[in-house]
Amino acid sequence: MKDQQQYFMEEAIALSFEAMRSGKGGPYGAVVVKDGEIIGRGMNEVTSVNDPTAHAEMTAIRQACAQLESWHLEGCELYTSCEPCPMCMGAIYWARLNRIYYGNTKGVAARFGFNSQIFYDELALPCEQRQIQMIPLMAEEAIVAFEEWETTTDKEDY
């Protein structure tokens, strides 16, 4: 392991302790790194800000995007104290991070009460088989916004 990688992972792990000990949320921490510099730090704040999306990875990504004034994080790496959940993985893909280093696995997290396996399982199912009912409604009206988007000339594709 390179010293720099170890340093960044130590930062993520330190944030996991800070989140837990400060009462902000569960024991999760993350940092986003670009060109050897931390540009985003995050810790789990779900319970303290009443936001189920305030995972460590999400808060680190938000901070990094603000720092770069861009929603693109190409060339960046994420160091996180635990394997990201599906929501965080979605944000990682949308932000286009290049690499993820993680400490604990989702299996280890499950042993301590943080079981995200249901989300992986649910997302693998067709919509009509999921536990949360998904009901198509007004598709003909909703598609009009997409059709207008398609013809917009000054849009930024993502």
Secondary structure, DSSP 8 states (H G I E B T S, - for coil): --HHHHHHHHHHHHHHHHHHHTTSSSS-EEEEEETTEEEEEEE--HHHHT-TT--HHHHHHHHHHHHHTSS--TTEEEEEEE---HHHHHHHHHHT-SEEEEEE-HHHHHHTT---HHHHHHHHS-GGGSSS------HHHHHHHHHHHHH-SS----
